[in-house]
Amino acid sequence: MSTDVLDGLTIHEFSAPATLDDEGGDDFIEMVDVRNAIESEILGTDDLNPTAKELLPFFHDVFSPKRLFLARLDGRIIGRGVYEWQPEEGATAAFIEVQVAQQARRRGVGTSLLRVLEATAAADGLRVIQSWSSHLPAISDDVLVPPTGFGAIDRNSAAARFAQAHGYRLEQVDRISRIDLPVKPGVLAAKRADAAAHAPDYDVVQWVGRCPEEWLTDMAHLHRRMSTDAPMAAIEFAEEDWNEARVRNLDEMILGGGQLGVTSAALHTPSNRLVGFTEISLPEFEGRPASQGDTLVLKEHRGHRLGMLLKVANLELVQRISPSTPRVTTYNAEENRPMLDVNEAVGFVPTAYEAAWKKTV
């Protein structure tokens, strides 16, 4: 699909190549460079920027399919739109990203990309459209607060103005936090020992890379519960259909992108079942910051400090196998006080925020 939008500007759907060496690989790399430049401009850091190799496998995820639209001016990529949906039966929402390079803003490029994405959702029969934007901490009192009452963003930020102008409502604010590594010697060990003393019926099992065969079924259950138990405010998200194949697929996408997954899980010894987990992805290039993935303790097993136990155990493992990792970044809903308490106690500090937007058409 190709649509002339403005003089010299086109928006077209782009099929991600199988590898970066295939036809279209250079375009994919250019697209990621544009994406990363925009995020660095907003946040003042490149800590959260993936490489093209890290990102590519996720554009071939059959369990979480995506479509990619590129805005070009005279052949150069100046913006991108990502459209994602859930293949689960009964899913109601589309998830979108709209990003435009700084030098091309306020020329209708973002609006044109948004129209393409919203038209795609309409064609798919999805009337709920949701998106996320990155923000530095607000420096004035002129802020937007979501209906949850937790967190706030600058009302006058470019993303907030754009979203509201097109009918989107702020629903939730996530805190972006980081911890510098290595943590002072003895701190993690002391916190792990204290947490373990409150969890006599639980052990920690750990692995690096692919999930061991014996835990695939349990991890599928935990990922499914992650899609229903995490605080989502009014964001609409269907329960994800996880099985062993989907767990394996996630492992292969992470490894295929040159990353390495580091996982700690809580084993309930009386039942021999995993009841919680936390994941960190080490990046393609050694010495780059790592990213905290999902963390979950099943509701029926909370109250035993398993969140603290898992977070500390995984940070210890990261420090052992990747001593050059300088820091880890994590996202948490501002209303998720139990997990924020854990992160703050370990040493995470807030650095930025992510806003969740929703529009029903």
C-alpha positions as CSV (number, residue, x, y, z in Angstrom):
1,M,0.0,0.0,0.0
2,S,1.4,3.4,-0.9
3,T,-0.3,6.7,-0.3
4,D,0.8,10.2,-1.3
5,V,0.2,12.4,1.7
6,L,2.1,15.6,1.1
7,D,4.3,16.8,-1.7
8,G,7.3,14.5,-1.7
9,L,6.0,12.5,1.2
10,T,4.8,8.9,1.0
11,I,3.5,6.4,3.6
12,H,3.8,2.7,2.7
13,E,3.6,-0.6,4.4
14,F,7.0,-2.3,4.9
15,S,7.6,-6.0,5.4
16,A,10.4,-6.6,7.8
17,P,13.2,-8.8,6.2
18,A,13.9,-12.2,7.5
19,T,17.5,-11.1,8.3
20,L,19.4,-7.8,8.2
21,D,21.4,-9.2,5.2
22,D,18.3,-9.7,3.1
23,E,16.6,-7.1,0.8
24,G,15.1,-4.5,3.1
25,G,17.7,-5.0,5.8
26,D,19.2,-1.5,5.3
27,D,15.8,0.1,5.4
28,F,15.0,-1.8,8.7
29,I,18.3,-0.5,10.2
30,E,17.5,3.0,9.0
31,M,14.0,2.7,10.6
32,V,15.5,1.6,13.9
33,D,18.0,4.5,13.8
34,V,15.1,6.9,13.4
35,R,13.2,5.3,16.3
36,N,16.3,5.4,18.5
37,A,17.1,9.0,17.7
38,I,13.6,10.1,18.7
39,E,13.7,8.2,22.0
40,S,17.1,9.5,22.8
41,E,15.9,13.1,22.1
42,I,13.0,12.6,24.5
43,L,14.7,10.8,27.3
44,G,18.2,12.2,27.0
45,T,19.8,8.8,27.0
46,D,20.2,5.8,24.7
47,D,19.9,3.3,27.5
48,L,16.6,2.0,26.2
49,N,17.5,1.9,22.5
50,P,17.5,-1.6,20.9
51,T,19.7,-2.5,18.0
52,A,18.2,-3.5,14.7
53,K,19.2,-7.1,15.3
54,E,17.5,-7.1,18.7
55,L,14.3,-5.7,17.4
56,L,14.0,-7.6,14.1
57,P,12.7,-11.0,15.5
58,F,9.8,-9.3,17.2
59,F,8.5,-8.2,13.8
60,H,8.1,-11.9,13.0
61,D,6.3,-12.9,16.1
62,V,3.2,-15.0,15.1
63,F,1.9,-14.8,18.7
64,S,2.0,-11.0,18.7
65,P,1.7,-9.9,15.1
66,K,2.7,-6.5,13.8
67,R,2.5,-4.4,10.7
68,L,5.0,-1.6,10.0
69,F,4.4,1.6,8.0
70,L,7.2,4.0,7.0
71,A,6.9,7.6,6.2
72,R,9.5,8.8,3.6
73,L,10.4,12.2,2.3
74,D,12.4,12.0,-0.9
75,G,13.3,8.5,-0.1
76,R,14.5,9.0,3.4
77,I,12.7,7.5,6.4
78,I,11.3,10.3,8.6
79,G,8.7,8.5,10.5
80,R,7.2,5.2,11.4
81,G,3.9,3.7,12.5
82,V,3.6,0.3,14.1
83,Y,0.3,-1.6,14.3
84,E,0.0,-4.6,16.6
85,W,-3.0,-6.7,17.6
86,Q,-3.8,-9.8,19.6
87,P,-4.8,-12.9,17.7
88,E,-6.7,-14.3,20.7
89,E,-10.4,-14.7,20.2
90,G,-12.4,-11.8,21.6
91,A,-9.5,-9.3,21.6
92,T,-10.8,-5.8,21.3
93,A,-7.9,-3.5,20.9
94,A,-5.2,-2.4,18.5
95,F,-1.8,-1.2,19.8
96,I,0.0,1.5,17.9
97,E,3.2,3.6,17.8
98,V,3.6,6.8,15.9
99,Q,7.0,8.5,15.7
100,V,8.3,11.3,13.5
101,A,11.9,12.6,13.3
102,Q,12.4,16.0,14.9
103,Q,13.2,17.8,11.6
104,A,9.9,16.6,10.0
105,R,7.4,17.5,12.8
106,R,4.5,19.8,12.6
107,R,4.0,19.1,8.9
108,G,1.2,16.6,9.2
109,V,3.4,13.5,9.0
110,G,2.3,12.1,12.4
111,T,-1.3,12.8,11.7
112,S,-1.0,11.0,8.3
113,L,0.6,8.0,9.9
114,L,-2.1,7.9,12.6
115,R,-4.8,7.9,10.0
116,V,-3.3,4.9,8.3
117,L,-3.1,3.0,11.6
118,E,-6.6,3.9,12.7
119,A,-7.9,2.9,9.3
120,T,-6.2,-0.4,9.7
121,A,-7.8,-1.0,13.0
122,A,-11.2,-0.1,11.6
123,A,-10.7,-2.6,8.8
124,D,-9.9,-5.2,11.4
125,G,-13.0,-4.4,13.3
126,L,-11.1,-3.1,16.4
127,R,-12.7,0.0,17.9
128,V,-10.2,0.4,20.8
129,I,-6.8,1.9,20.0
130,Q,-4.0,2.2,22.5
131,S,-0.6,3.7,22.5
132,W,2.4,4.6,24.8
133,S,4.7,7.6,24.9
134,S,7.9,8.3,26.8
135,H,8.3,11.4,29.0
136,L,10.9,13.0,31.3
137,P,9.6,14.1,34.7
138,A,7.4,17.1,34.6
139,I,9.1,20.4,35.6
140,S,6.0,22.4,36.3
141,D,2.6,21.8,38.0
142,D,0.8,21.9,34.6
143,V,0.4,18.1,34.4
144,L,-2.0,15.4,33.3
145,V,-2.9,12.8,35.9
146,P,-4.6,9.5,34.8
147,P,-7.8,8.3,36.3
148,T,-5.8,5.9,38.6
149,G,-4.6,9.0,40.5
150,F,-1.0,7.7,40.3
151,G,1.7,9.4,38.3
152,A,1.6,12.5,36.1
153,I,3.1,13.8,32.8
154,D,3.8,17.2,31.4
155,R,0.5,18.4,29.8
156,N,2.5,20.4,27.3
157,S,4.8,17.7,26.0
158,A,4.6,17.1,22.3
159,A,3.3,13.5,22.8
160,A,0.5,14.7,25.2
161,R,-0.6,17.5,22.9
162,F,-0.6,15.1,19.9
163,A,-2.6,12.4,21.7
164,Q,-5.2,14.7,23.1
165,A,-5.6,16.6,19.8
166,H,-6.6,13.3,18.2
167,G,-9.0,12.1,20.8
168,Y,-6.8,9.9,23.0
169,R,-7.2,9.9,26.8
170,L,-4.4,9.3,29.4
171,E,-5.2,6.1,31.2
172,Q,-2.1,5.1,33.1
173,V,1.4,6.2,33.9
174,D,4.3,3.8,34.3
175,R,7.5,4.7,36.1
176,I,10.8,4.0,34.4
177,S,13.5,3.2,36.9
178,R,17.1,2.1,36.8
179,I,19.7,0.6,39.1
180,D,23.4,1.1,38.6
181,L,25.6,-2.1,38.8
182,P,27.4,-3.5,40.6
183,V,25.3,-3.1,43.7
184,K,27.4,-2.5,46.9
185,P,28.8,-5.8,48.1
186,G,26.7,-7.5,50.6
187,V,23.6,-5.5,50.0
188,L,21.9,-8.0,47.7
189,A,23.0,-11.0,49.8
190,A,21.5,-9.5,52.9
191,K,18.2,-8.7,51.2
192,R,18.0,-12.2,49.7
193,A,18.6,-13.8,53.1
194,D,16.0,-11.7,54.7
195,A,13.4,-12.4,52.0
196,A,14.2,-16.2,52.0
197,A,13.6,-16.3,55.8
198,H,9.9,-15.3,55.0
199,A,9.5,-17.9,52.3
200,P,10.4,-21.3,53.9
201,D,8.2,-23.2,51.4
202,Y,9.9,-21.8,48.3
203,D,13.2,-22.1,46.5
204,V,14.7,-20.1,43.7
205,V,15.5,-21.8,40.3
206,Q,17.5,-20.0,37.7
207,W,18.5,-20.3,34.1
208,V,20.3,-18.4,31.4
209,G,19.0,-18.6,27.8
210,R,16.3,-21.1,27.0
211,C,13.8,-22.3,29.6
212,P,14.6,-25.8,30.7
213,E,12.2,-28.4,29.4
214,E,10.8,-29.3,32.8
215,W,9.6,-25.7,33.4
216,L,7.9,-24.9,30.1
217,T,4.4,-25.7,31.2
218,D,4.7,-23.7,34.4
219,M,6.3,-20.7,32.5
220,A,3.4,-20.8,30.0
221,H,1.0,-20.5,32.9
222,L,2.9,-17.6,34.5
223,H,3.0,-15.7,31.2
224,R,-0.7,-16.2,30.8
225,R,-1.3,-14.8,34.3
226,M,1.0,-11.9,33.6
227,S,-1.4,-10.8,30.9
228,T,-4.3,-10.7,33.4
229,D,-2.7,-10.0,36.8
230,A,-0.5,-7.0,36.1
231,P,-2.0,-3.6,36.8
232,M,-3.5,-2.3,33.5
233,A,-5.9,0.5,34.7
234,A,-8.5,0.9,31.9
235,I,-6.2,-0.4,29.1
236,E,-7.9,-3.2,27.3
237,F,-5.8,-6.4,27.0
238,A,-7.2,-9.8,26.2
239,E,-5.9,-12.8,28.2
240,E,-3.0,-14.1,26.2
241,D,-3.0,-17.7,25.0
242,W,0.3,-19.2,26.2
243,N,1.6,-22.7,25.7
244,E,5.0,-24.3,25.6
245,A,5.5,-23.4,22.0
246,R,5.0,-19.7,22.8
247,V,7.5,-19.8,25.6
248,R,10.0,-21.4,23.2
249,N,9.2,-18.8,20.6
250,L,10.0,-16.0,23.1
251,D,13.3,-17.6,24.0
252,E,14.2,-17.9,20.3
253,M,13.3,-14.3,19.5
254,I,15.5,-13.1,22.4
255,L,18.4,-15.3,21.4
256,G,17.9,-14.6,17.7
257,G,18.3,-10.9,18.4
258,G,21.7,-11.5,20.0
259,Q,20.3,-11.0,23.5
260,L,20.5,-13.3,26.5
261,G,17.6,-13.9,28.9
262,V,18.4,-14.3,32.6
263,T,15.5,-15.8,34.6
264,S,14.9,-16.5,38.3
265,A,11.7,-18.3,39.3
266,A,10.1,-19.1,42.6
267,L,9.5,-22.9,43.1
268,H,6.8,-23.8,45.6
269,T,8.4,-26.9,47.0
270,P,5.3,-28.6,48.4
271,S,3.7,-28.6,44.9
272,N,6.9,-28.6,42.8
273,R,5.4,-25.8,40.7
274,L,6.8,-22.4,39.6
275,V,4.6,-19.6,41.1
276,G,6.6,-16.5,40.2
277,F,9.4,-15.3,37.9
278,T,11.4,-12.3,36.9
279,E,13.4,-11.8,33.6
280,I,16.3,-9.6,32.6
281,S,17.5,-9.4,29.0
282,L,21.2,-8.8,28.4
283,P,21.8,-6.8,25.2
284,E,23.5,-7.7,22.0
285,F,26.6,-5.7,22.9
286,E,28.5,-6.3,26.1
287,G,28.7,-3.3,28.3
288,R,25.3,-1.9,27.3
289,P,22.5,-1.5,29.9
290,A,20.2,-4.4,30.4
291,S,16.4,-4.4,30.4
292,Q,14.1,-5.8,33.1
293,G,11.3,-7.8,31.6
294,D,8.2,-9.2,33.3
295,T,8.0,-9.9,37.0
296,L,5.1,-11.7,38.5
297,V,4.2,-13.6,41.7
298,L,0.8,-15.4,41.5
299,K,-1.8,-13.7,43.7
300,E,-2.3,-16.9,45.7
301,H,1.4,-17.0,46.6
302,R,1.9,-13.3,47.6
303,G,2.8,-12.2,51.1
304,H,6.1,-14.2,51.3
305,R,8.5,-11.6,49.9
306,L,8.9,-13.6,46.8
307,G,9.1,-10.4,44.7
308,M,12.1,-9.2,46.6
309,L,13.6,-12.7,46.6
310,L,13.4,-13.0,42.8
311,K,14.5,-9.5,42.0
312,V,17.6,-9.8,44.2
313,A,18.5,-13.3,43.0
314,N,18.3,-12.3,39.4
315,L,20.4,-9.2,39.9
316,E,23.0,-11.4,41.6
317,L,23.0,-13.7,38.6
318,V,23.4,-10.9,36.2
319,Q,26.3,-9.5,38.1
320,R,28.0,-12.9,38.1
321,I,27.6,-13.7,34.4
322,S,27.9,-10.2,33.0
323,P,30.0,-8.0,35.3
324,S,30.3,-5.4,32.6
325,T,26.6,-4.6,32.6
326,P,26.4,-1.0,33.9
327,R,22.8,-0.8,34.9
328,V,19.3,-2.3,34.6
329,T,16.1,-0.4,33.6
330,T,12.6,-1.4,34.6
331,Y,9.0,-0.3,34.0
332,N,6.2,-0.4,36.7
333,A,2.7,1.0,36.9
334,E,2.7,3.9,39.3
335,E,-0.2,2.3,41.2
336,N,1.8,-0.9,41.6
337,R,3.1,0.1,45.0
338,P,4.2,-3.4,46.2
339,M,6.6,-3.8,43.2
340,L,7.8,-0.2,43.5
341,D,8.5,-0.9,47.2
342,V,10.7,-3.8,46.2
343,N,12.5,-1.9,43.5
344,E,13.1,1.1,45.7
345,A,14.4,-1.1,48.5
346,V,16.8,-2.8,46.2
347,G,18.1,0.5,44.8
348,F,16.2,1.4,41.7
349,V,15.6,5.2,41.2
350,P,13.0,6.8,38.9
351,T,14.4,8.4,35.7
352,A,11.4,8.9,33.4
353,Y,7.8,7.9,32.7
354,E,5.6,6.2,30.1
355,A,2.1,7.3,29.4
356,A,-0.6,4.9,28.2
357,W,-3.3,6.4,25.9
358,K,-6.6,5.0,24.8
359,K,-9.2,6.0,22.2
360,T,-12.5,4.3,21.5
361,V,-14.0,4.9,18.0
